[in-house]
């Protein structure tokens, strides 16, 4: 069952959650969620919380996100990855133009 996650404030769009950080939280559960959460940034971009399906280079501008699983890949899409490199299984905020 879906539930509301808005309003959300104080989110650091540059922050990612690595697999190692998830292990510190008792398993593979990210501290923010759910995957697929969307918010708008002050830069006018729509931000989506997703998990990297493979290694993604920092600031990749051609990422795609699966609309069902919210798994991101580093190619063939219109999203930008966070400004840090991501390993498979890392979570982060991916941005897309909101217009």
ROSE-4610 file (N, C-alpha, C; in Angstrom, 1 decimal, always signed):
// ROSE-4610
residu = [X/X/X/X/X/X/X/X/X/X/X/X/X/X/X/X/X/X/X/X/X/X/X/X/X/X/X/X/X/X/X/X/X/X/X/X/X/X/X/X/X/X/X/X/X/X/X/X/X/X/X/X/X/X/X/X/X/X/X/X/X/X/X/X/X/X/X/X/X/X/X/X/X/X/X/X/X/X/X/X/X/X/X/X/X/X/X/X/X/X/X/X/X/X/X/X/X/X/X/X/X/X/X/X/X/X/X/X/X/X/X/X/X/X/X/X/X/X/X/X/X/X/X/X/X/X/X/X/X/X/X/X/X/X/X/X/X/X/X/X/X/X/X/X/X/X/X/X/X/X/X/X/X/X/X/X/X/X/X/X/X/X/X/X/X/X/X/X/X/X/X/X/X/X/X/X/X/X/X/X/X/X/X/X/X/X/X/X/X/X/X/X/X/X/X/X/X/X/X/X/X/X/X/X/X/X/X/X/X/X/X/X/X/X/X/X/X/X/X/X/X/X/X/X/X/X/X/X/X/X/X/X/X/X/X/X/X/X/X/X/X/X/X/X/X/X/X/X/X/X/X/X/X/X/X/X/X/X/X/X/X/X/X/X/X/X/X/X/X/X/X/X/X/X/X/X/X/X/X/X/X/X/X/X/X/X/X/X/X/X/X/X/X/X/X/X/X]
num = [1/1/1/2/2/2/3/3/3/4/4/4/5/5/5/6/6/6/7/7/7/8/8/8/9/9/9/10/10/10/11/11/11/12/12/12/13/13/13/14/14/14/15/15/15/16/16/16/17/17/17/18/18/18/19/19/19/20/20/20/21/21/21/22/22/22/23/23/23/24/24/24/25/25/25/26/26/26/27/27/27/28/28/28/29/29/29/30/30/30/31/31/31/32/32/32/33/33/33/34/34/34/35/35/35/36/36/36/37/37/37/38/38/38/39/39/39/40/40/40/41/41/41/42/42/42/43/43/43/44/44/44/45/45/45/46/46/46/47/47/47/48/48/48/49/49/49/50/50/50/51/51/51/52/52/52/53/53/53/54/54/54/55/55/55/56/56/56/57/57/57/58/58/58/59/59/59/60/60/60/61/61/61/62/62/62/63/63/63/64/64/64/65/65/65/66/66/66/67/67/67/68/68/68/69/69/69/70/70/70/71/71/71/72/72/72/73/73/73/74/74/74/75/75/75/76/76/76/77/77/77/78/78/78/79/79/79/80/80/80/81/81/81/82/82/82/83/83/83/84/84/84/85/85/85/86/86/86/87/87/87/88/88/88/89/89/89/90/90/90/91/91/91/92/92/92/93/93/93/94/94/94/95/95/95/96/96/96/97/97/97/98/98/98/99/99/99]
x = [+0.8/+0.0/+0.9/+0.6/+1.3/+1.0/+2.0/+1.8/+2.5/+2.0/+2.6/+4.0/+4.9/+6.2/+6.6/+5.6/+5.8/+5.1/+5.4/+6.6/+7.9/+8.9/+10.3/+11.1/+11.9/+12.7/+14.1/+15.1/+16.5/+17.2/+16.8/+17.5/+18.7/+19.8/+21.1/+21.2/+20.9/+20.9/+22.3/+23.3/+24.7/+25.1/+24.3/+24.6/+24.2/+25.0/+24.6/+24.7/+24.1/+24.3/+24.9/+26.1/+26.9/+26.5/+26.9/+26.6/+27.2/+28.4/+29.1/+28.3/+27.7/+26.9/+25.6/+25.1/+23.9/+24.1/+25.3/+25.7/+25.8/+26.2/+26.3/+24.9/+23.9/+22.5/+21.8/+22.6/+22.0/+21.5/+22.0/+21.6/+21.6/+20.9/+20.9/+19.7/+19.3/+18.1/+18.6/+18.3/+18.8/+18.1/+18.8/+18.2/+17.1/+17.1/+16.1/+15.3/+14.1/+13.3/+11.9/+11.1/+11.4/+12.1/+12.7/+13.2/+12.1/+12.4/+11.5/+10.9/+11.2/+10.7/+11.2/+10.3/+10.6/+10.3/+11.2/+11.1/+11.6/+11.3/+11.8/+12.8/+13.9/+15.0/+14.8/+15.6/+15.5/+16.1/+16.8/+17.3/+16.3/+15.1/+14.1/+14.1/+14.9/+15.0/+14.2/+13.7/+13.0/+14.1/+14.1/+15.1/+14.5/+15.1/+14.6/+15.6/+15.1/+16.0/+16.0/+17.2/+17.3/+18.5/+18.6/+19.8/+20.5/+21.8/+22.7/+22.7/+22.4/+22.4/+23.8/+24.7/+26.1/+26.9/+28.2/+29.0/+28.6/+28.5/+28.2/+29.2/+29.8/+30.7/+30.1/+30.8/+30.3/+29.8/+28.6/+28.0/+27.7/+27.4/+27.0/+25.6/+25.5/+24.3/+23.4/+23.7/+22.9/+22.4/+22.0/+21.5/+20.0/+19.6/+18.2/+17.8/+16.5/+16.0/+14.8/+14.8/+13.6/+12.5/+11.3/+10.1/+9.5/+9.8/+9.2/+10.1/+11.4/+12.4/+13.2/+13.2/+14.0/+15.5/+15.9/+17.3/+17.9/+19.0/+19.6/+20.8/+20.9/+22.1/+22.7/+24.0/+24.7/+24.7/+23.6/+23.6/+22.1/+22.0/+20.7/+19.5/+19.7/+18.6/+18.8/+17.9/+17.9/+18.1/+18.5/+18.8/+20.3/+20.7/+22.1/+22.3/+23.5/+23.8/+24.4/+24.5/+25.1/+26.6/+27.2/+28.5/+29.6/+29.3/+30.2/+30.1/+31.1/+31.0/+30.2/+29.4/+28.6/+28.9/+28.9/+29.1/+27.7/+27.6/+26.4/+25.8/+24.6/+23.9/+23.9/+24.7/+24.6/+23.3/+22.8/+21.6/+22.0/+21.2/+21.5/+20.4/+20.5/+19.5/+19.9/+19.1/+19.3/+18.4/+18.9/+18.1/+17.7/+16.6/+16.1/+15.4/+15.5/+14.8/+13.3/+12.7/+11.3/+10.4/+10.9/+10.1/+9.9]
y = [-1.2/+0.0/+1.2/+2.2/+3.4/+4.4/+5.2/+6.2/+7.5/+8.6/+9.9/+10.1/+10.6/+10.9/+12.4/+13.2/+14.7/+15.4/+16.5/+17.3/+16.8/+16.9/+16.5/+17.8/+18.0/+19.2/+18.8/+19.6/+19.4/+18.2/+17.8/+16.7/+17.2/+16.4/+16.7/+15.9/+16.6/+15.9/+15.4/+15.9/+15.4/+14.2/+13.8/+12.6/+11.3/+10.3/+9.0/+8.1/+6.9/+5.9/+4.7/+4.4/+3.3/+1.9/+0.9/-0.5/-0.6/-0.1/-0.2/+0.5/+1.7/+2.4/+1.6/+1.0/+0.2/-0.9/-1.6/-2.7/-2.2/-1.0/-0.4/-0.3/-0.2/+0.0/-1.3/-2.4/-3.7/-4.5/-4.1/-4.8/-3.9/-4.3/-3.6/-2.6/-2.1/-1.1/+0.3/+1.1/+2.5/+3.3/+4.3/+5.1/+6.1/+6.3/+7.1/+6.2/+6.5/+5.7/+6.1/+5.6/+4.4/+4.8/+3.8/+4.0/+4.5/+5.5/+6.1/+7.3/+7.7/+9.0/+10.1/+11.1/+12.2/+13.5/+14.4/+15.8/+16.8/+18.0/+19.1/+19.9/+20.1/+20.9/+22.4/+23.2/+24.7/+25.1/+24.1/+24.4/+24.1/+23.7/+23.4/+22.0/+21.2/+19.8/+18.8/+17.8/+16.7/+15.7/+15.4/+14.5/+13.2/+12.0/+10.7/+9.9/+9.3/+8.4/+7.1/+6.6/+5.3/+4.6/+3.3/+2.5/+2.2/+2.3/+2.1/+0.6/+0.2/-1.2/-1.7/-0.8/-1.1/+0.2/+0.1/+1.3/+2.4/+3.7/+4.8/+5.9/+6.5/+7.6/+8.8/+9.6/+10.8/+11.8/+12.4/+13.4/+12.9/+11.6/+11.1/+11.7/+12.2/+12.9/+12.1/+10.8/+10.0/+8.7/+8.9/+7.8/+7.5/+6.3/+5.9/+5.2/+5.3/+4.7/+3.9/+2.6/+1.8/+2.2/+2.5/+3.0/+2.0/+0.8/-0.2/-0.6/-0.7/-1.2/+0.0/+1.1/+2.3/+2.0/+1.1/+0.8/+1.7/+2.4/+3.3/+2.7/+3.0/+2.6/+3.9/+3.8/+4.9/+5.2/+4.8/+5.1/+5.1/+5.7/+5.7/+6.3/+7.4/+8.1/+9.6/+10.2/+11.7/+12.1/+11.3/+11.6/+11.9/+12.7/+12.9/+12.3/+11.6/+11.0/+12.0/+11.6/+12.5/+12.8/+13.8/+14.3/+13.4/+12.2/+11.2/+9.9/+9.2/+7.9/+6.9/+6.1/+5.1/+3.7/+2.8/+1.4/+0.7/-0.4/-1.2/-1.4/-1.0/-1.1/+0.1/+1.2/+2.5/+3.2/+3.9/+4.8/+6.2/+7.0/+8.4/+9.1/+10.4/+11.3/+11.5/+11.2/+11.4/+12.5/+13.4/+14.6/+14.6/+15.2/+15.4/+16.7/+17.3/+18.6/+18.4/+19.4/+19.2/+19.8/+20.4/+21.0/+20.1]
z = [+0.0/+0.0/+0.0/-0.8/-0.9/+0.3/+0.6/+1.6/+1.2/+1.8/+1.4/+2.1/+1.4/+1.9/+1.8/+1.5/+1.4/+2.5/+2.9/+2.4/+3.0/+2.2/+2.7/+2.6/+3.7/+3.8/+4.3/+3.9/+4.4/+3.8/+2.6/+1.9/+1.3/+1.5/+0.8/-0.5/-1.6/-2.9/-3.3/-2.7/-3.0/-2.2/-1.2/-0.4/-1.1/-0.9/-1.4/-0.2/-0.3/+0.7/+0.1/+0.6/+0.0/+0.6/-0.1/+0.4/+1.8/+2.0/+3.3/+4.4/+4.1/+5.1/+5.4/+4.4/+4.6/+5.5/+5.4/+6.3/+7.8/+8.0/+9.3/+9.9/+9.1/+9.6/+9.8/+9.8/+10.1/+8.8/+7.7/+6.5/+5.3/+4.3/+3.0/+2.9/+4.1/+4.1/+4.1/+3.1/+3.1/+4.2/+4.7/+5.7/+5.2/+3.9/+3.3/+2.3/+2.1/+1.2/+1.1/+0.4/-0.5/-1.8/-2.4/-3.7/-4.6/-5.5/-6.4/-5.8/-4.6/-4.0/-4.9/-5.1/-6.0/-5.2/-5.4/-4.8/-5.9/-5.7/-6.6/-5.8/-6.5/-5.9/-6.2/-5.5/-5.8/-7.1/-7.7/-9.1/-10.2/-9.8/-10.8/-11.3/-10.8/-11.2/-10.3/-11.0/-10.3/-9.8/-8.6/-8.0/-7.7/-8.0/-7.8/-7.0/-5.9/-5.0/-5.7/-6.1/-6.8/-6.4/-6.8/-6.5/-7.8/-7.7/-8.9/-9.2/-10.4/-10.8/-11.2/-11.4/-11.7/-11.3/-11.5/-11.2/-12.1/-11.6/-12.3/-12.0/-13.0/-12.9/-12.3/-11.5/-11.0/-12.1/-11.8/-12.7/-14.1/-14.2/-15.5/-15.9/-17.1/-17.6/-18.5/-18.6/-19.5/-18.7/-17.5/-16.7/-17.0/-16.9/-17.0/-15.7/-15.4/-14.1/-14.5/-14.1/-14.4/-13.6/-14.2/-13.5/-12.6/-12.6/-11.8/-10.6/-10.9/-9.8/-9.2/-9.9/-9.5/-9.5/-10.4/-10.5/-11.6/-11.4/-12.3/-13.0/-14.3/-15.1/-15.6/-16.0/-16.4/-17.9/-18.6/-20.0/-20.5/-21.7/-22.4/-21.7/-21.0/-20.3/-20.2/-19.4/-19.3/-17.9/-17.0/-15.6/-15.5/-14.5/-14.1/-12.8/-12.6/-11.4/-10.4/-9.1/-8.1/-8.5/-7.8/-8.1/-7.6/-7.1/-6.6/-7.4/-7.5/-8.2/-7.3/-8.0/-7.3/-7.7/-6.7/-7.0/-7.1/-7.6/-7.7/-6.3/-6.1/-4.8/-4.0/-4.4/-3.7/-4.1/-3.1/-3.4/-3.5/-4.3/-4.4/-5.1/-5.2/-5.8/-7.3/-8.2/-9.6/-10.1/-10.9/-11.3/-12.8/-13.0/-14.4/-14.5/-15.6/-15.8/-15.5/-14.8/-14.4/-15.5/-16.5/-17.6/-18.8]
